[in-house]
């Protein structure tokens, strides 16, 4: 049986049958947004400027590697950066700040990945206002990057970066459940900068693999070391095909193993009864540290942003942090 998201990327019979429900969903989304705009629901301003990095459509768009790169850029400009995140898949307690040795089971996979790569302050919890308050209380920072939270209107934001998958974009243009949109496209406003994963728009970025590292050791290889090799490819992310296709583009023969986003892996999930290498995403690797298997490797990635975005983004950040 095909999953519902199979029908989100063209206008087909199933999508049209669900369209009346999506109209109701769209009405509820509109009413909630208006309630915040009119002050019926109260929103709060953090002590420091907030940049939201999120998506308007369901599914993986490359948001986490973009945040990693923005952390690097802002830090290189001399700014003290803090990150807040939902901690999806974690058990809490909420909110809490990550520490060395923090586990994905408690904090979620994406926040742990962000903390391990950046060593910047990262606070997780479902209430972004509480997250931002704790981040500012416990750390000396200049700016807050919010991982996701585009629809979390309780927290006021100074800038929204809406990450869009160039290939899938907005699907059939319908809201959930008839399409992939969490909000109608009319929601995007002058606070929202659309940045595309792929393509040639002035605000876009490309993703390239950096290196492949063996889980639980210091052994590192270039991805080219696996060219013409058959591997098991494991991906528990929003868009597993993007990972699989990246490996194929580098001449790797891929046996695909897609899992649900934020999937919690067990040893049996990665035991394929052969001696082939198992390549996974870095996001998945933070949930597999305790697994004993010399065949497990994870692929790190780097991104390249367009000069137009970099220039405009830095100018905007200067305005936010210096008034």
N, C-alpha and C positions, 0 to 999 in steps of 0.2 A: 504493500500500500504506500502510495506517495505521500510525503509529508506536505503540510499546508504551504510551506514556503516555496514548494515547486511551482505553485500557481501564481506567484507574486510578480513574475517578470514578463508577463504579457496579459492581454485582456481576453480571458477565456471564460468558458461557461461557469466554472467553479468561482472565479473571481466575481462575475456578475451576480451569481446567486448570493454571495456574501456581501455584495455592495450595500444593501440596505442596513446591514449591521455596521458596516464601516461608516455610514452616515451618522448613525447614533453615536459611535465612538468619536467621530470628528466633532459632533455637537458637544459632547462631554468635555473634550479637550479644549474647545473654544470657550466654554463656560468657565472652566477652571482658570484658564489664562486671563480672562476678563475679570474674574474675581480678584486676582492678584493685582491687575492693572488699576482696578477701582478701589483697592484697599480693603475689600471685604475679607480677604485673606492677607495676613501681614507678611511682608518680606523683610529681610535683614541685610544690612551692609556690613561686610567684614572690615576689620581694622586696616587691611591692606588691599590693593587692587586684586581683582579676581579675573582670571582668564579661563573660560570654560572650553574644554576640548571634547566635543561630543559628536553624535550623529543623529540625523533626523530619521534615518531608516534603520531597521533592524538588521543585524548581521555585521560581520567583521569588516572594517574599512582601513585598518592600519593605524588606528588611533594610538596604541601604546608606543610603537617606535617613533611616532611623531612627537609624543610627549618627551620621550628620552632625548630626542634631538633638541627640542625647545629648552629642556633643562640645561643641556650643554651650552647652547647659544647664550642663554640668559646669564648663566654662571660665568661664561667667558667675558661678558660685558661688565662684570663686577657686581652683579646683583645676587642677593641672598634669596634663593628660591625654596619654596615649600610646596608640597603636593598633597591634595586630598583626594580620596577615592572611596567608592561605595564599599569595596571589599566583598564583591559578589562571590558567593560560594564559601565565605568564611563564617565562623561560628561566633566571633566576638570574644569578649564583651566589647561593646561600642560606647563611645569612640575610643580608639587607642592609637598610640604612636608606635610605629614599627621600630624594632631594635635588631641588633646583630643576632642572627640565628632565628628570627621570626619565621613561623611556619605558615605555608599557604592554607593549611586546614583552618587556622584561626583568623587569618587576615585576608585570604583570597589570593589567587595566583598573580593577577596583574600588579597589585601593590607591592608584593614581595619582589617581583621582577624589577619594578621601578626602583625600589630601595637598593637591591643588590647591585644594580648597574650604576646608580647615581650617588649613593650614600648621602642623599639629601633627606631632610625631614619629610616623612610620609605619615599622614594620619588617615585612618580608615573608619568608616561608619556610615549607616544609611541616611543619617541626617547631616546634610552638607553644612548647615549653619553650625551645629555642634562641632563638626570636624574643623571648620575654619577657625572657630573660637579657640579650640584646644591647640591647633597649630600655632596661632599667634601668641597664645599664652606661654607655651613651652619653648618657643624658638624666636630668635631674632631674624626676621625675614623682611624682604622688600616687596615680594609679589607671590601670589598664590596661583598655581596651576591646578585646575579641577579636572580630574580624570572622569569624563562623562558628566552627567548632571545637567544636560541641556534642558531637560524638562523639570528640574528641581527648582521651581521658582521661588522657594523660600529664601534662597541665597541670591542676592543681587549680584550682577556681574557687570564688568566694565567692557569685556570683549568676549565674543563667542567665535570659536573656530569650529566650523561644521565640516567634518571630514566625510568625503564622498568617494565611494568606489567608482572609478571611471568606467569600468565595464558594466556594472549593474545599475549605477546611478540611483534613480528613484523608482526603479521597477516599473510597474504598470500605472503608477501615480495615485493609487488608492491607499487610503489609510487601513490600518489593521481592522479586521482580519482578512479583508479582501486583497490587501497589498502590504508592502513592507513599511509604510510610513507611520511613524509614531505621532506625527503632527502634519497638518497640510503644509504644502510648500509656501503658502502665504505667511506662515509663521516667521520665515526668514526676514530679517529687517536690517537696518543700518548697523546694528551691533554685530551682525553675523557676517563673518568672512567665510566663504566657501572655499575649501582647499581640497584638491582632487588627488587621490592616490592613482597616479598614472595620467596619461594624456599630456596635452601641451598647453593647458590653460596657464595664465600668468601666475595664478596661485596653485601650485601643484608640487608633487614630490614623487620620486621614484625610489623603489626599494631594491637593494642589492644584498646578497649574502656576504657576510664578513668572514667568518671562519666557522669551523665545526669543532666542537669540544666534546670529549668523552665524559660522560656523566661520572662523577666521583673521582676524577683524576685530573691531572694537569696536561694531559695529552691533547694537543691541538693540531688540526689539519686544515688545509684549504679545502673548499668544497670540491675543487677539481680532482682531489684524491679519490673521490667516489665516482667519477665519470666512467661510464660503461660498466658500472657495478649495479647489481640488483640489490635493492634495499627495501625494507619495510618502512613506509613513511606514516607516521602517527601524528594526528593533528586534532586537538580538542579546542578549536578556535571557531570564531563566527563564520569564517569562510575557508574551510579546509582546502578547497580546490586551489586557492591562491598559493598555498604552500606546496601542494603537490606539483602544480605547474611550474613553479620556480625550480624545483629539483629536476623536472623533465627538461626544462630549458637549458640545464647544464649537463645534459647527456646522461642523466642517471635513470636507470630502469626502476620504476616505482611500483611497488605493491601497496595500494592505498588502504589506509585504515582510518576513516573519519570517525570522530567522536563528537558528542555534544559539547558546546562551548562551556568552559570551566569544569570539564569532566574530571572527577577524582580517580586517578589510575590506581589499579592494584597490580601486583606482580603478574597475575595470570593474564591481564590485558595485554602485556608486552612479551609474553612467552609464545613464540611462534613455532616452536619445535624444529628449529633449524639454526644455522650459525650465521645467518645473514645479518648485516648491520641494521640497526633500527635508528632512523633519523626522526627527530621530533623538533617542535618549535621550542624556543627558549622559554616561552610562557608555560608550556607543558612541563618543562624540565624541573621547574621549582616544586612541582608536586611529586616528583619521582626520585628525590634525593636519597630516600631510604631504601630504594630498590637495588638489589645486588644483581647486576647483569653487565658484563663487560661489552656487550653489543650495543649498549645505549649511547647515542650521541645526540647533541642538540645543535641546531643551526642558529647562529646569531646574525642579525641583519643590521645594515646601516641605511640611512635614507639621505637623499640629496634633494634639497629644496631649491626652487627657482630663485634667481637673484631678485626678481620683482617682489616676491613674498618676503624674502629676508630683509630687504631695504624698508619696505612698508611696515613690516612687523616691528623692527627695531625702532623706527620713528614713533610708532604707536605706543610702544612700551616706555619710551622716554617721556611721552606726554602723561602716561598713567602714573609713573613713579616720581616724576618731578613737577607735575602740575601744569 
